[in-house]
Structures are given as structure tokens and as C-alpha cells.
Amino acid sequence: MAEGAQVFICVAGLACALPGAVAGHARTKLVLGVPLDRLEGLDTCLSTAPDVPVATAGVGQLSPKRAAILACQVLGVADPQVEGILFDYLEETAKAPDLDLPREKVGK
């Protein structure tokens, strides 16, 4: 596993095997599983690692971005710099409707 990494974001296809495999190796780190467009693999993704939790941050094209925001929220609890950067990003995103993150997800 990457030295110093605190969060792993695993974007996966139908089988969603990647998040579970990473969670098995990164036992004490946060693993976010991101199933892409297909819902057929969602049940697999939600149950990939019975002994190690894997969080899921939505399904679809914006899910990797949502997973990154969730990871920053988690890291921001212990790191004020990460929290500040995320706050600034969310504020800017809320002001610019042309950015690809829906405003209703960020606040108005």
C-alpha cells in the first residue's frame, strides 16, 4: 500500500472487486468504493469486504468527485488545512453553477 496514504478511493466496474481487495490490504485505512454507471454491481460493491468496511459514495459519473469530497471531510477532522481547502472549494463550487458538481449537493 502507498506509504502515508490515509484514504483509498477505488472506482470499479460491474464486479466492484477492487474496493474489497484494497480494504483487505489497507486494514486500518478508509476505503471508498465507487461503482460507476451500472447498478447491477451495487450489491456486490456494498458487500465486498465482510471483515473490513468499505464506504460507498454514490453511483455514477460524479461519484468519484463525491468520494474525494467525502475523503477530504474525513481527513479535515484532524487536519485544519485540508478542512480549509475543502471549505473554499465547496464555497467556490456553490457560486459557479457551470462546475460539474450539482449545487444542491453543496449548498446554496
C-alpha positions as CSV (number, residue, x, y, z in Angstrom):
1,M,0.0,0.0,0.0
2,A,1.0,3.6,-0.6
3,E,3.1,4.8,2.3
4,G,1.4,7.7,4.1
5,A,-2.0,7.3,2.4
6,Q,-4.9,7.7,4.7
7,V,-7.8,7.2,2.2
8,F,-8.2,5.0,-0.8
9,I,-10.8,5.8,-3.5
10,C,-11.5,2.8,-5.6
11,V,-13.5,3.3,-8.8
12,A,-14.8,0.0,-10.0
13,G,-17.0,-1.5,-12.7
14,L,-19.6,-4.3,-12.5
15,A,-17.9,-6.7,-10.1
16,C,-16.6,-4.0,-7.8
17,A,-13.8,-6.3,-6.6
18,L,-11.2,-3.5,-6.3
19,P,-12.6,-1.8,-3.1
20,G,-12.8,-5.1,-1.3
21,A,-9.3,-6.2,-2.4
22,V,-7.8,-2.8,-1.3
23,A,-9.7,-2.9,2.0
24,G,-8.3,-6.3,2.7
25,H,-4.8,-4.9,2.4
26,A,-5.4,-1.5,3.9
27,R,-7.0,-2.8,7.1
28,T,-6.9,0.4,9.1
29,K,-7.4,2.9,6.4
30,L,-10.6,4.4,4.9
31,V,-11.6,2.7,1.6
32,L,-14.3,4.4,-0.5
33,G,-15.8,2.1,-3.2
34,V,-17.2,4.0,-6.2
35,P,-19.3,1.9,-8.6
36,L,-19.6,3.5,-11.9
37,D,-22.7,3.7,-14.1
38,R,-24.2,0.3,-13.6
39,L,-26.4,-0.5,-10.6
40,E,-26.1,-4.3,-11.3
41,G,-22.9,-4.3,-9.3
42,L,-24.0,-2.1,-6.4
43,D,-24.9,-5.0,-4.1
44,T,-21.6,-6.6,-4.8
45,C,-19.8,-3.3,-4.0
46,L,-21.7,-2.9,-0.8
47,S,-20.7,-6.3,0.4
48,T,-17.2,-6.8,-0.9
49,A,-15.3,-7.0,2.3
50,P,-17.2,-8.7,5.1
51,D,-14.4,-8.2,7.7
52,V,-13.4,-4.7,6.6
53,P,-15.8,-1.9,6.0
54,V,-15.9,-0.2,2.6
55,A,-17.8,3.0,2.3
56,T,-19.7,3.8,-0.9
57,A,-20.1,7.4,-2.1
58,G,-22.8,7.2,-4.7
59,V,-23.1,5.6,-8.1
60,G,-22.4,7.2,-11.5
61,Q,-20.2,9.7,-13.2
62,L,-20.0,12.3,-10.3
63,S,-19.3,9.6,-7.7
64,P,-15.5,9.8,-7.8
65,K,-15.8,13.5,-7.1
66,R,-18.2,12.9,-4.3
67,A,-15.8,10.3,-2.9
68,A,-13.0,12.8,-3.0
69,I,-15.1,15.3,-1.1
70,L,-16.0,12.7,1.5
71,A,-12.4,11.8,1.9
72,C,-11.5,15.4,2.5
73,Q,-14.3,15.7,5.0
74,V,-12.9,12.8,6.9
75,L,-9.3,14.0,6.7
76,G,-10.4,17.5,7.6
77,V,-11.5,16.4,11.0
78,A,-7.8,16.1,12.0
79,D,-6.2,18.5,9.5
80,P,-7.4,22.1,9.5
81,Q,-5.5,22.8,6.3
82,V,-7.5,20.1,4.4
83,E,-10.7,21.4,6.0
84,G,-10.0,24.9,4.9
85,I,-9.1,23.9,1.3
86,L,-12.3,21.8,1.1
87,F,-14.4,24.7,2.5
88,D,-13.0,27.1,-0.1
89,Y,-13.6,24.6,-2.8
90,L,-17.2,24.0,-1.8
91,E,-17.9,27.7,-1.5
92,E,-16.5,28.4,-4.9
93,T,-18.4,25.4,-6.4
94,A,-21.7,26.7,-4.9
95,K,-21.1,30.1,-6.6
96,A,-20.3,28.7,-10.0
97,P,-23.2,26.6,-11.4
98,D,-21.1,25.7,-14.5
99,L,-18.9,23.5,-12.4
100,D,-19.8,19.8,-12.7
101,L,-20.9,19.2,-9.1
102,P,-24.6,19.8,-8.6
103,R,-25.3,22.9,-6.4
104,E,-27.9,21.2,-4.3
105,K,-25.3,18.7,-3.1
106,V,-23.0,21.5,-1.9
107,G,-25.5,24.0,-0.5
108,K,-26.7,27.4,-1.8
